[in-house]
Amino acid sequence: MTEAVIRKKAGMASVKDMPVLQDGPPPGGFAPVRFARRIPNKGPSAMAIFLATFGAFSWGMYQVGKGNKIRRALKEEKYAARRAILPMLQAEEDERIHKEWKKYLEEEARIMKDVPGWKVGENVYHSGRWMPPATGELRPDIW
Amino acid sequence: MTSTVDTAGEPVPTSSLLMAAAKHIGTKCRGENLAFLKCKKDDPNPEKCLDKGRQVTQCVLHLLRDLHQNCSKELDAYAGCMYYHTNEFELCRKEQKEFEKACTL
């Protein structure tokens, strides 16, 4: 059935006279809708926010400083302990170097005994200072 | 490592034992340490500072022996804790307090 048959009105001459079928507002119109902005203007002011931020930052930096002091004290304790035992370790190492150096000098004398004018253990430098031996063989267990 | 002494009963100067006793060494052997360091500063040749080095070693070993005689249990506990935590002072505060209470500085 076409629309004209269903919705016909008495005395209709053509389809163009059909009553309009529309979706419209209820009688009296819709209720009013608020669309204006209503952002409340309460809460902390700019100065309050700034002071709170500044306060949190300074408290945090104060904690950082306190922690740094504690850490520095721990490091100082470790360094002081190392300073206290350093001479003992150096003395032990000196004894060991002395023994190895004597063995090395004997070895050098044995190797170079037929070379004329060779002074065993001669300092290869002329500055007069003592330089650590550079043979690379004084710790055969490592090498 | 459960004990700080070797078979003869002498304390072995391992790193953990030395670090545990470092405060005592720093105060009791201060003279020998400073003399040895001054000698080294003047001449780094090991042969020239052997006698002062021997004094340092003797002082430290005597001190370790005294500590071992006076408060061996606390010293063993502290050195063992140092050994376990590789010479980290902050992790051995309890043993350190016990040790310093037993053998005051």
gemmi code that builds the backbone of each chain (N, CA, C; Angstrom):
import gemmi

chains = {
    "A": [
        ("MET", (0.855, -1.190, 0.000), (0.000, 0.000, 0.000), (0.874, 1.216, 0.000)),
        ("THR", (0.599, 2.131, -0.789), (1.429, 3.335, -0.834), (1.049, 4.253, 0.321)),
        ("GLU", (1.844, 5.264, 0.512), (1.595, 6.236, 1.587), (0.280, 6.958, 1.322)),
        ("ALA", (-0.026, 7.195, 0.067), (-1.263, 7.959, -0.245), (-2.480, 7.162, 0.198)),
        ("VAL", (-2.429, 5.837, 0.071), (-3.594, 5.042, 0.481), (-3.715, 5.048, 1.995)),
        ("ILE", (-2.547, 4.999, 2.696), (-2.614, 4.863, 4.161), (-3.031, 6.192, 4.788)),
        ("ARG", (-2.419, 7.263, 4.338), (-2.598, 8.530, 5.053), (-3.529, 9.471, 4.308)),
        ("LYS", (-4.453, 8.894, 3.578), (-5.190, 9.853, 2.750), (-6.185, 10.611, 3.581)),
        ("LYS", (-6.460, 11.780, 3.137), (-7.367, 12.711, 3.815), (-8.576, 12.847, 2.930)),
        ("ALA", (-9.668, 13.088, 3.514), (-10.882, 13.207, 2.686), (-10.737, 14.439, 1.804)),
        ("GLY", (-11.073, 14.256, 0.544), (-11.084, 15.387, -0.374), (-9.695, 15.740, -0.866)),
        ("MET", (-8.802, 14.778, -0.935), (-7.437, 15.043, -1.366), (-7.396, 14.973, -2.866)),
        ("ALA", (-6.785, 15.967, -3.518), (-6.741, 15.955, -4.968), (-5.492, 15.264, -5.467)),
        ("SER", (-4.328, 15.490, -4.794), (-3.104, 14.794, -5.252), (-2.244, 14.486, -4.040)),
        ("VAL", (-1.138, 13.815, -4.291), (-0.229, 13.429, -3.192), (0.345, 14.657, -2.514)),
        ("LYS", (0.416, 15.732, -3.288), (1.040, 16.940, -2.718), (0.192, 17.518, -1.610)),
        ("ASP", (-1.074, 17.121, -1.463), (-1.932, 17.671, -0.420), (-1.885, 16.860, 0.852)),
        ("MET", (-1.055, 15.812, 0.898), (-1.025, 14.936, 2.080), (-0.540, 15.705, 3.274)),
        ("PRO", (-1.088, 15.404, 4.456), (-0.563, 16.099, 5.648), (0.882, 15.637, 5.922)),
        ("VAL", (1.611, 16.569, 6.446), (3.070, 16.337, 6.674), (3.249, 15.425, 7.875)),
        ("LEU", (4.146, 14.428, 7.704), (4.451, 13.537, 8.833), (5.892, 13.840, 9.253)),
        ("GLN", (6.040, 14.534, 10.350), (7.367, 14.972, 10.778), (7.592, 14.596, 12.224)),
        ("ASP", (8.863, 14.464, 12.566), (9.234, 14.277, 13.969), (9.513, 15.670, 14.531)),
        ("GLY", (8.719, 16.083, 15.419), (8.857, 17.449, 15.891), (8.858, 17.520, 17.392)),
        ("PRO", (8.985, 18.704, 17.946), (9.001, 18.866, 19.407), (7.634, 18.586, 19.979)),
        ("PRO", (7.599, 18.239, 21.274), (6.307, 18.034, 21.905), (5.594, 19.374, 22.021)),
        ("PRO", (4.326, 19.322, 22.274), (3.605, 20.597, 22.374), (4.148, 21.388, 23.567)),
        ("GLY", (4.383, 22.673, 23.330), (4.976, 23.500, 24.372), (6.486, 23.585, 24.253)),
        ("GLY", (7.028, 22.815, 23.359), (8.483, 22.891, 23.151), (9.240, 22.106, 24.203)),
        ("PHE", (10.520, 21.971, 23.997), (11.397, 21.244, 24.937), (11.720, 22.149, 26.114)),
        ("ALA", (12.302, 21.492, 27.193), (12.766, 22.281, 28.343), (14.032, 23.031, 27.953)),
        ("PRO", (14.302, 24.182, 28.582), (15.526, 24.942, 28.207), (16.777, 24.171, 28.624)),
        ("VAL", (17.860, 24.208, 27.791), (19.129, 23.492, 28.015), (20.189, 24.531, 28.311)),
        ("ARG", (20.940, 24.288, 29.429), (21.993, 25.252, 29.762), (23.228, 24.864, 29.001)),
        ("PHE", (23.794, 25.832, 28.259), (25.059, 25.565, 27.566), (26.114, 26.612, 27.906)),
        ("ALA", (25.859, 27.476, 28.849), (26.862, 28.477, 29.234), (27.901, 27.826, 30.133)),
        ("ARG", (29.128, 28.345, 30.125), (30.215, 27.835, 30.983), (29.957, 28.224, 32.417)),
        ("ARG", (30.216, 27.269, 33.329), (30.064, 27.564, 34.756), (31.298, 27.036, 35.482)),
        ("ILE", (32.506, 27.489, 35.079), (33.721, 27.016, 35.770), (33.834, 27.786, 37.071)),
        ("PRO", (33.900, 27.060, 38.241), (33.931, 27.809, 39.502), (35.283, 28.467, 39.695)),
        ("ASN", (35.280, 29.579, 40.343), (36.484, 30.375, 40.509), (37.071, 30.225, 41.900)),
        ("LYS", (36.787, 29.063, 42.586), (37.342, 28.896, 43.928), (38.617, 28.041, 43.830)),
        ("GLY", (39.205, 27.611, 44.957), (40.436, 26.825, 44.918), (41.640, 27.709, 45.210)),
        ("PRO", (42.872, 27.113, 45.184), (44.066, 27.891, 45.563), (44.395, 28.943, 44.535)),
        ("SER", (44.891, 30.049, 45.041), (45.256, 31.124, 44.132), (46.628, 30.819, 43.531)),
        ("ALA", (47.052, 31.658, 42.610), (48.341, 31.444, 41.930), (49.476, 31.525, 42.923)),
        ("MET", (49.417, 32.515, 43.835), (50.469, 32.652, 44.831), (50.514, 31.429, 45.723)),
        ("ALA", (49.330, 30.895, 46.062), (49.316, 29.708, 46.933), (49.959, 28.528, 46.235)),
        ("ILE", (49.633, 28.345, 44.954), (50.230, 27.230, 44.218), (51.731, 27.398, 44.123)),
        ("PHE", (52.162, 28.632, 43.830), (53.601, 28.883, 43.697), (54.330, 28.603, 45.000)),
        ("LEU", (53.726, 29.063, 46.121), (54.395, 28.838, 47.402), (54.437, 27.362, 47.746)),
        ("ALA", (53.337, 26.631, 47.421), (53.345, 25.193, 47.709), (54.424, 24.485, 46.893)),
        ("THR", (54.538, 24.867, 45.602), (55.579, 24.241, 44.770), (56.971, 24.545, 45.293)),
        ("PHE", (57.180, 25.847, 45.587), (58.486, 26.249, 46.079), (58.818, 25.538, 47.383)),
        ("GLY", (57.779, 25.385, 48.246), (58.020, 24.711, 49.521), (58.369, 23.244, 49.326)),
        ("ALA", (57.619, 22.572, 48.415), (57.903, 21.156, 48.180), (59.302, 20.974, 47.605)),
        ("PHE", (59.670, 21.854, 46.676), (60.999, 21.774, 46.063), (62.094, 21.982, 47.099)),
        ("SER", (61.930, 23.014, 47.946), (63.001, 23.277, 48.920), (63.093, 22.176, 49.957)),
        ("TRP", (61.933, 21.630, 50.365), (62.003, 20.518, 51.310), (62.717, 19.329, 50.677)),
        ("GLY", (62.406, 19.087, 49.379), (63.082, 17.996, 48.689), (64.579, 18.214, 48.598)),
        ("MET", (65.006, 19.454, 48.280), (66.443, 19.722, 48.170), (67.120, 19.606, 49.525)),
        ("TYR", (66.388, 19.987, 50.585), (66.949, 19.842, 51.927), (67.189, 18.364, 52.242)),
        ("GLN", (66.215, 17.508, 51.853), (66.402, 16.077, 52.070), (67.587, 15.560, 51.264)),
        ("VAL", (67.724, 16.059, 50.012), (68.863, 15.648, 49.181), (70.173, 16.023, 49.858)),
        ("GLY", (70.228, 17.252, 50.391), (71.453, 17.679, 51.069), (71.763, 16.820, 52.263)),
        ("LYS", (70.722, 16.495, 53.059), (70.945, 15.632, 54.233), (71.465, 14.269, 53.804)),
        ("GLY", (70.843, 13.704, 52.726), (71.299, 12.411, 52.250), (72.730, 12.461, 51.752)),
        ("ASN", (73.089, 13.567, 51.090), (74.464, 13.702, 50.603), (75.446, 13.741, 51.750)),
        ("LYS", (75.059, 14.420, 52.837), (75.962, 14.454, 53.991), (76.177, 13.056, 54.550)),
        ("ILE", (75.077, 12.310, 54.651), (75.208, 10.949, 55.184), (76.093, 10.114, 54.272)),
        ("ARG", (75.882, 10.230, 52.947), (76.675, 9.437, 52.018), (78.132, 9.839, 52.068)),
        ("ARG", (78.377, 11.143, 52.217), (79.774, 11.576, 52.273), (80.440, 11.047, 53.538)),
        ("ALA", (79.688, 11.025, 54.641), (80.266, 10.466, 55.869), (80.613, 8.997, 55.687)),
        ("LEU", (79.750, 8.237, 55.004), (80.056, 6.819, 54.770), (81.309, 6.677, 53.922)),
        ("LYS", (81.393, 7.514, 52.847), (82.575, 7.410, 51.994), (83.825, 7.783, 52.765)),
        ("GLU", (83.720, 8.807, 53.627), (84.888, 9.216, 54.407), (85.334, 8.097, 55.328)),
        ("GLU", (84.350, 7.381, 55.886), (84.722, 6.264, 56.764), (85.502, 5.215, 55.977)),
        ("LYS", (85.011, 4.911, 54.744), (85.700, 3.902, 53.937), (87.107, 4.361, 53.574)),
        ("TYR", (87.227, 5.655, 53.191), (88.546, 6.147, 52.792), (89.497, 6.186, 53.974)),
        ("ALA", (88.973, 6.554, 55.152), (89.850, 6.590, 56.330), (90.361, 5.190, 56.656)),
        ("ALA", (89.500, 4.185, 56.514), (89.954, 2.816, 56.773), (91.032, 2.422, 55.769)),
        ("ARG", (90.831, 2.800, 54.490), (91.845, 2.462, 53.489), (93.146, 3.169, 53.783)),
        ("ARG", (93.075, 4.443, 54.212), (94.303, 5.176, 54.535), (95.036, 4.512, 55.695)),
        ("ALA", (94.266, 3.963, 56.653), (94.919, 3.372, 57.828), (95.689, 2.117, 57.459)),
        ("ILE", (95.165, 1.292, 56.531), (95.843, 0.032, 56.255), (96.788, 0.131, 55.065)),
        ("LEU", (96.806, 1.273, 54.377), (97.691, 1.421, 53.216), (99.158, 1.173, 53.531)),
        ("PRO", (99.754, 1.745, 54.614), (101.185, 1.489, 54.847), (101.496, 0.021, 55.067)),
        ("MET", (100.577, -0.704, 55.737), (100.820, -2.127, 55.963), (100.907, -2.865, 54.634)),
        ("LEU", (99.955, -2.590, 53.743), (99.955, -3.273, 52.455), (101.171, -2.893, 51.630)),
        ("GLN", (101.553, -1.625, 51.671), (102.714, -1.179, 50.902), (103.982, -1.813, 51.452)),
        ("ALA", (104.072, -1.935, 52.791), (105.264, -2.551, 53.383), (105.375, -4.007, 52.958)),
        ("GLU", (104.243, -4.726, 52.969), (104.278, -6.127, 52.537), (104.704, -6.224, 51.078)),
        ("GLU", (104.166, -5.343, 50.244), (104.520, -5.369, 48.828), (105.993, -5.042, 48.640)),
        ("ASP", (106.539, -4.094, 49.455), (107.956, -3.752, 49.349), (108.832, -4.955, 49.656)),
        ("GLU", (108.456, -5.714, 50.691), (109.240, -6.908, 51.020), (109.242, -7.885, 49.847)),
        ("ARG", (108.046, -8.067, 49.264), (107.943, -9.035, 48.169), (108.757, -8.563, 46.976)),
        ("ILE", (108.692, -7.259, 46.662), (109.452, -6.701, 45.543), (110.944, -6.842, 45.795)),
        ("HIS", (111.353, -6.647, 47.036), (112.770, -6.761, 47.364), (113.279, -8.157, 47.074)),
        ("LYS", (112.507, -9.169, 47.488), (112.920, -10.556, 47.217), (112.989, -10.820, 45.730)),
        ("GLU", (111.938, -10.414, 45.005), (111.910, -10.678, 43.566), (113.033, -9.940, 42.851)),
        ("TRP", (113.331, -8.735, 43.322), (114.378, -7.944, 42.658), (115.725, -8.612, 42.836)),
        ("LYS", (115.963, -9.169, 44.032), (117.245, -9.845, 44.238), (117.352, -11.047, 43.316)),
        ("LYS", (116.280, -11.834, 43.184), (116.295, -12.974, 42.265), (116.551, -12.504, 40.840)),
        ("TYR", (115.937, -11.392, 40.491), (116.098, -10.879, 39.133), (117.526, -10.446, 38.878)),
        ("LEU", (118.152, -9.807, 39.889), (119.534, -9.372, 39.708), (120.462, -10.562, 39.546)),
        ("GLU", (120.181, -11.639, 40.337), (121.026, -12.830, 40.171), (120.886, -13.388, 38.756)),
        ("GLU", (119.641, -13.431, 38.273), (119.405, -13.938, 36.933), (120.132, -13.102, 35.895)),
        ("GLU", (120.075, -11.787, 36.084), (120.740, -10.896, 35.132), (122.247, -11.102, 35.176)),
        ("ALA", (122.804, -11.272, 36.404), (124.250, -11.503, 36.512), (124.636, -12.790, 35.824)),
        ("ARG", (123.765, -13.830, 35.962), (124.093, -15.101, 35.330), (124.081, -14.963, 33.816)),
        ("ILE", (123.090, -14.216, 33.302), (122.973, -14.131, 31.850), (124.105, -13.297, 31.265)),
        ("MET", (124.450, -12.196, 31.974), (125.380, -11.238, 31.375), (126.792, -11.386, 31.923)),
        ("LYS", (127.158, -12.576, 32.469), (128.458, -12.627, 33.135), (129.615, -12.605, 32.159)),
        ("ASP", (129.342, -12.922, 30.878), (130.456, -12.908, 29.935), (130.531, -11.623, 29.147)),
        ("VAL", (129.623, -10.717, 29.407), (129.638, -9.456, 28.661), (130.561, -8.488, 29.384)),
        ("PRO", (131.589, -7.952, 28.675), (132.522, -7.071, 29.387), (131.887, -5.717, 29.667)),
        ("GLY", (132.189, -5.186, 30.830), (131.755, -3.829, 31.179), (130.276, -3.717, 31.483)),
        ("TRP", (129.652, -4.811, 31.892), (128.212, -4.744, 32.196), (128.036, -4.668, 33.690)),
        ("LYS", (127.350, -3.640, 34.179), (127.093, -3.521, 35.624), (125.687, -4.047, 35.899)),
        ("VAL", (125.665, -5.079, 36.766), (124.374, -5.713, 37.035), (123.455, -4.749, 37.766)),
        ("GLY", (122.207, -4.700, 37.365), (121.216, -3.881, 38.062), (121.406, -2.403, 37.849)),
        ("GLU", (122.161, -2.062, 36.766), (122.437, -0.658, 36.527), (121.140, 0.076, 36.218)),
        ("ASN", (121.003, 1.268, 36.788), (119.831, 2.072, 36.502), (119.882, 2.522, 35.052)),
        ("VAL", (118.868, 2.199, 34.264), (118.916, 2.556, 32.850), (118.607, 4.032, 32.637)),
        ("TYR", (118.144, 4.724, 33.686), (117.858, 6.158, 33.561), (118.945, 6.949, 34.258)),
        ("HIS", (119.113, 8.211, 33.885), (120.183, 9.031, 34.456), (119.663, 10.110, 35.375)),
        ("SER", (118.361, 10.089, 35.714), (117.848, 11.196, 36.517), (118.171, 11.038, 37.982)),
        ("GLY", (118.572, 9.834, 38.410), (118.860, 9.642, 39.832), (117.666, 9.188, 40.642)),
        ("ARG", (116.440, 9.355, 40.099), (115.266, 8.883, 40.828), (115.125, 7.385, 40.635)),
        ("TRP", (114.435, 6.768, 41.579), (114.164, 5.335, 41.423), (112.929, 5.169, 40.559)),
        ("MET", (113.032, 4.339, 39.512), (111.863, 4.066, 38.681), (111.475, 2.607, 38.871)),
        ("PRO", (110.184, 2.300, 38.849), (109.797, 0.896, 38.986), (110.335, 0.102, 37.810)),
        ("PRO", (110.740, -1.137, 38.046), (111.316, -1.940, 36.961), (110.283, -2.212, 35.882)),
        ("ALA", (110.721, -2.133, 34.635), (109.798, -2.260, 33.510), (110.002, -3.544, 32.746)),
        ("THR", (110.525, -4.572, 33.444), (110.781, -5.809, 32.714), (109.497, -6.555, 32.399)),
        ("GLY", (108.466, -6.358, 33.192), (107.234, -7.085, 32.949), (107.311, -8.529, 33.364)),
        ("GLU", (108.332, -8.909, 34.149), (108.493, -10.323, 34.505), (108.510, -10.550, 35.996)),
        ("LEU", (108.222, -9.501, 36.783), (108.387, -9.696, 38.218), (107.213, -10.445, 38.842)),
        ("ARG", (106.155, -10.683, 38.070), (105.063, -11.495, 38.629), (104.789, -12.608, 37.641)),
        ("PRO", (105.677, -13.607, 37.572), (105.469, -14.669, 36.574), (104.197, -15.443, 36.809)),
        ("ASP", (103.655, -15.414, 38.050), (102.411, -16.142, 38.280), (101.248, -15.469, 37.573)),
        ("ILE", (101.327, -14.149, 37.405), (100.243, -13.453, 36.734), (100.390, -13.600, 35.226)),
        ("TRP", (101.638, -13.370, 34.761), (101.840, -13.404, 33.317), (101.899, -14.821, 32.793)),
    ],
    "B": [
        ("MET", (85.257, -18.572, 55.186), (86.259, -18.238, 56.189), (85.578, -18.098, 57.539)),
        ("THR", (85.909, -18.958, 58.446), (85.226, -18.928, 59.734), (86.118, -18.367, 60.828)),
        ("SER", (87.436, -18.386, 60.620), (88.286, -17.923, 61.715), (89.348, -17.010, 61.141)),
        ("THR", (89.822, -16.100, 61.974), (90.796, -15.144, 61.472), (92.221, -15.589, 61.723)),
        ("VAL", (92.424, -16.745, 62.349), (93.782, -17.167, 62.697), (94.171, -18.350, 61.845)),
        ("ASP", (95.499, -18.479, 61.659), (95.987, -19.641, 60.928), (96.300, -20.752, 61.927)),
        ("THR", (97.049, -21.739, 61.477), (97.254, -22.925, 62.306), (98.051, -22.611, 63.569)),
        ("ALA", (98.930, -21.589, 63.499), (99.743, -21.285, 64.681), (99.018, -20.396, 65.670)),
        ("GLY", (97.791, -19.997, 65.355), (97.057, -19.130, 66.262), (97.307, -17.655, 66.019)),
        ("GLU", (98.102, -17.337, 64.986), (98.354, -15.929, 64.689), (97.280, -15.420, 63.737)),
        ("PRO", (96.810, -14.188, 63.967), (95.811, -13.664, 63.040), (96.421, -13.390, 61.653)),
        ("VAL", (95.699, -13.843, 60.629), (96.164, -13.649, 59.261), (95.648, -12.293, 58.771)),
        ("PRO", (96.530, -11.404, 58.285), (96.034, -10.074, 57.886), (95.348, -10.081, 56.523)),
        ("THR", (94.132, -10.650, 56.477), (93.345, -10.572, 55.250), (92.695, -9.197, 55.145)),
        ("SER", (92.130, -8.931, 53.961), (91.557, -7.590, 53.755), (90.396, -7.342, 54.699)),
        ("SER", (89.566, -8.372, 54.924), (88.408, -8.142, 55.791), (88.846, -7.896, 57.230)),
        ("LEU", (89.892, -8.627, 57.681), (90.351, -8.399, 59.050), (90.991, -7.027, 59.185)),
        ("LEU", (91.771, -6.636, 58.177), (92.414, -5.319, 58.244), (91.381, -4.200, 58.223)),
        ("MET", (90.359, -4.349, 57.361), (89.340, -3.302, 57.324), (88.540, -3.288, 58.617)),
        ("ALA", (88.311, -4.464, 59.209), (87.571, -4.497, 60.472), (88.346, -3.789, 61.566)),
        ("ALA", (89.676, -3.989, 61.587), (90.496, -3.377, 62.625), (91.069, -2.035, 62.202)),
        ("ALA", (90.566, -1.464, 61.098), (91.202, -0.274, 60.529), (91.213, 0.895, 61.505)),
        ("LYS", (90.115, 1.069, 62.270), (90.105, 2.211, 63.179), (91.175, 2.050, 64.255)),
        ("HIS", (91.323, 0.806, 64.756), (92.359, 0.582, 65.765), (93.750, 0.797, 65.187)),
        ("ILE", (93.947, 0.292, 63.961), (95.259, 0.476, 63.321), (95.530, 1.956, 63.130)),
        ("GLY", (94.501, 2.701, 62.740), (94.697, 4.119, 62.485), (95.120, 4.900, 63.705)),
        ("THR", (94.641, 4.472, 64.880), (95.027, 5.209, 66.083), (96.293, 4.657, 66.712)),
        ("LYS", (96.399, 3.298, 66.816), (97.511, 2.747, 67.588), (98.813, 2.761, 66.789)),
        ("CYS", (98.756, 2.590, 65.466), (99.997, 2.517, 64.697), (100.215, 3.789, 63.899)),
        ("ARG", (99.661, 4.913, 64.388), (99.701, 6.128, 63.594), (101.129, 6.600, 63.355)),
        ("GLY", (101.977, 6.505, 64.413), (103.349, 7.002, 64.274), (104.117, 6.259, 63.203)),
        ("GLU", (104.040, 4.908, 63.287), (104.780, 4.098, 62.307), (104.270, 4.350, 60.896)),
        ("ASN", (102.927, 4.470, 60.766), (102.360, 4.708, 59.442), (102.876, 6.005, 58.853)),
        ("LEU", (102.845, 7.075, 59.674), (103.279, 8.370, 59.155), (104.754, 8.361, 58.807)),
        ("ALA", (105.591, 7.689, 59.643), (107.025, 7.646, 59.346), (107.274, 6.918, 58.026)),
        ("PHE", (106.555, 5.811, 57.839), (106.741, 5.051, 56.607), (106.303, 5.855, 55.396)),
        ("LEU", (105.182, 6.562, 55.521), (104.696, 7.338, 54.377), (105.636, 8.494, 54.062)),
        ("LYS", (106.217, 9.098, 55.118), (107.153, 10.188, 54.864), (108.387, 9.648, 54.147)),
        ("CYS", (108.870, 8.476, 54.600), (110.032, 7.879, 53.943), (109.715, 7.590, 52.484)),
        ("LYS", (108.522, 7.088, 52.221), (108.141, 6.785, 50.839), (108.054, 8.041, 50.002)),
        ("LYS", (107.571, 9.133, 50.626), (107.449, 10.362, 49.845), (108.827, 10.864, 49.441)),
        ("ASP", (109.808, 10.729, 50.384), (111.138, 11.220, 50.052), (111.782, 10.382, 48.976)),
        ("ASP", (111.604, 9.041, 49.051), (112.242, 8.175, 48.059), (111.360, 6.963, 47.845)),
        ("PRO", (110.782, 6.795, 46.660), (109.875, 5.658, 46.478), (110.575, 4.318, 46.350)),
        ("ASN", (111.906, 4.315, 46.428), (112.634, 3.061, 46.285), (112.268, 2.110, 47.415)),
        ("PRO", (111.822, 0.891, 47.091), (111.409, 0.002, 48.189), (112.551, -0.369, 49.109)),
        ("GLU", (113.802, -0.437, 48.556), (114.897, -0.867, 49.412), (115.198, 0.147, 50.512)),
        ("LYS", (114.857, 1.429, 50.257), (115.275, 2.430, 51.233), (114.372, 2.467, 52.448)),
        ("CYS", (113.126, 1.956, 52.327), (112.183, 2.090, 53.435), (111.846, 0.748, 54.044)),
        ("LEU", (112.737, -0.226, 53.874), (112.404, -1.566, 54.343), (112.292, -1.607, 55.868)),
        ("ASP", (113.191, -0.881, 56.582), (113.142, -0.984, 58.048), (111.855, -0.370, 58.585)),
        ("LYS", (111.489, 0.810, 58.041), (110.244, 1.415, 58.517), (109.054, 0.543, 58.155)),
        ("GLY", (109.116, -0.096, 56.970), (108.042, -0.999, 56.602), (107.946, -2.156, 57.571)),
        ("ARG", (109.102, -2.631, 58.035), (109.057, -3.743, 58.990), (108.435, -3.288, 60.292)),
        ("GLN", (108.758, -2.020, 60.695), (108.113, -1.511, 61.930), (106.605, -1.461, 61.771)),
        ("VAL", (106.139, -1.002, 60.601), (104.686, -0.930, 60.373), (104.070, -2.312, 60.472)),
        ("THR", (104.724, -3.279, 59.789), (104.156, -4.623, 59.802), (104.118, -5.197, 61.209)),
        ("GLN", (105.229, -4.986, 61.966), (105.249, -5.513, 63.333), (104.162, -4.876, 64.178)),
        ("CYS", (104.015, -3.547, 64.047), (102.978, -2.864, 64.847), (101.607, -3.433, 64.536)),
        ("VAL", (101.312, -3.579, 63.228), (99.964, -4.041, 62.872), (99.749, -5.473, 63.340)),
        ("LEU", (100.782, -6.332, 63.176), (100.581, -7.726, 63.571), (100.445, -7.865, 65.084)),
        ("HIS", (101.231, -7.085, 65.839), (101.071, -7.121, 67.306), (99.687, -6.650, 67.698)),
        ("LEU", (99.228, -5.572, 67.014), (97.893, -5.061, 67.342), (96.833, -6.107, 67.047)),
        ("LEU", (96.963, -6.796, 65.905), (95.974, -7.824, 65.582), (96.010, -8.944, 66.611)),
        ("ARG", (97.237, -9.290, 67.075), (97.323, -10.354, 68.063), (96.663, -9.919, 69.367)),
        ("ASP", (96.899, -8.657, 69.787), (96.259, -8.170, 71.027), (94.743, -8.181, 70.895)),
        ("LEU", (94.255, -7.697, 69.748), (92.807, -7.690, 69.553), (92.255, -9.103, 69.593)),
        ("HIS", (93.014, -10.026, 69.000), (92.522, -11.396, 68.996), (92.511, -11.980, 70.394)),
        ("GLN", (93.502, -11.566, 71.231), (93.503, -12.116, 72.589), (92.398, -11.512, 73.434)),
        ("ASN", (92.141, -10.200, 73.244), (91.208, -9.550, 74.164), (89.759, -9.802, 73.792)),
        ("CYS", (89.417, -9.709, 72.520), (88.014, -9.851, 72.162), (87.900, -10.660, 70.892)),
        ("SER", (88.310, -11.933, 70.969), (88.422, -12.704, 69.732), (87.058, -12.983, 69.118)),
        ("LYS", (86.031, -13.215, 69.989), (84.734, -13.598, 69.416), (84.133, -12.445, 68.609)),
        ("GLU", (84.176, -11.217, 69.216), (83.598, -10.085, 68.497), (84.402, -9.769, 67.247)),
        ("LEU", (85.753, -9.912, 67.358), (86.587, -9.631, 66.193), (86.303, -10.617, 65.074)),
        ("ASP", (86.158, -11.898, 65.456), (85.848, -12.899, 64.430), (84.511, -12.615, 63.770)),
        ("ALA", (83.503, -12.232, 64.596), (82.178, -11.947, 64.031), (82.249, -10.758, 63.075)),
        ("TYR", (82.954, -9.704, 63.504), (83.023, -8.502, 62.673), (83.791, -8.774, 61.384)),
        ("ALA", (84.942, -9.468, 61.507), (85.720, -9.755, 60.294), (84.953, -10.700, 59.378)),
        ("GLY", (84.198, -11.638, 59.959), (83.394, -12.521, 59.122), (82.302, -11.761, 58.398)),
        ("CYS", (81.665, -10.823, 59.103), (80.638, -10.020, 58.441), (81.250, -9.176, 57.321)),
        ("MET", (82.429, -8.615, 57.570), (83.114, -7.852, 56.521), (83.439, -8.729, 55.323)),
        ("TYR", (83.873, -9.968, 55.628), (84.201, -10.881, 54.538), (82.970, -11.187, 53.703)),
        ("TYR", (81.817, -11.369, 54.428), (80.598, -11.717, 53.698), (80.128, -10.557, 52.833)),
        ("HIS", (80.258, -9.333, 53.361), (79.740, -8.177, 52.635), (80.826, -7.404, 51.915)),
        ("THR", (81.982, -8.034, 51.676), (83.129, -7.393, 50.997), (83.383, -5.985, 51.496)),
        ("ASN", (83.701, -5.889, 52.795), (84.227, -4.657, 53.371), (83.290, -3.471, 53.201)),
        ("GLU", (81.991, -3.724, 53.367), (81.026, -2.632, 53.313), (80.642, -2.317, 54.744)),
        ("PHE", (81.050, -1.128, 55.226), (80.845, -0.823, 56.640), (79.370, -0.736, 56.994)),
        ("GLU", (78.562, -0.181, 56.074), (77.177, 0.104, 56.431), (76.391, -1.162, 56.686)),
        ("LEU", (76.831, -2.303, 56.109), (76.068, -3.540, 56.279), (76.478, -4.317, 57.510)),
        ("CYS", (77.465, -3.798, 58.266), (77.962, -4.557, 59.417), (77.908, -3.719, 60.680)),
        ("ARG", (76.925, -2.818, 60.787), (76.918, -1.895, 61.920), (76.752, -2.622, 63.241)),
        ("LYS", (75.917, -3.685, 63.248), (75.675, -4.378, 64.513), (76.964, -4.982, 65.044)),
        ("GLU", (77.667, -5.728, 64.153), (78.913, -6.355, 64.604), (79.939, -5.291, 64.977)),
        ("GLN", (79.906, -4.172, 64.271), (80.884, -3.127, 64.591), (80.628, -2.565, 65.982)),
        ("LYS", (79.333, -2.386, 66.315), (79.050, -1.853, 67.656), (79.483, -2.833, 68.738)),
        ("GLU", (79.194, -4.128, 68.511), (79.596, -5.129, 69.494), (81.110, -5.126, 69.661)),
        ("PHE", (81.828, -5.042, 68.526), (83.291, -5.098, 68.567), (83.843, -3.894, 69.298)),
        ("GLU", (83.280, -2.710, 69.016), (83.846, -1.518, 69.673), (83.439, -1.436, 71.120)),
        ("LYS", (82.341, -2.124, 71.489), (82.016, -2.173, 72.910), (82.992, -3.091, 73.626)),
        ("ALA", (83.377, -4.217, 72.957), (84.264, -5.175, 73.630), (85.691, -4.654, 73.685)),
        ("CYS", (86.213, -4.200, 72.510), (87.591, -3.708, 72.480), (87.528, -2.230, 72.170)),
        ("THR", (87.463, -1.396, 73.189), (87.283, 0.032, 72.911), (88.514, 0.602, 72.235)),
        ("LEU", (88.291, 1.674, 71.512), (89.334, 2.238, 70.659), (90.469, 2.791, 71.502)),
    ],
}
model = gemmi.Model(1)
for chain_id, residues in chains.items():
    chain = gemmi.Chain(chain_id)
    for i, (resn, *xyz) in enumerate(residues, 1):
        res = gemmi.Residue()
        res.name, res.seqid = resn, gemmi.SeqId(i, " ")
        for name, pos in zip(("N", "CA", "C"), xyz):
            atom = gemmi.Atom()
            atom.name, atom.element = name, gemmi.Element(name[0])
            atom.pos, atom.b_iso = gemmi.Position(*pos), 0.0
            res.add_atom(atom)
        chain.add_residue(res)
    model.add_chain(chain)
structure = gemmi.Structure()
structure.add_model(model)
structure.setup_entities()
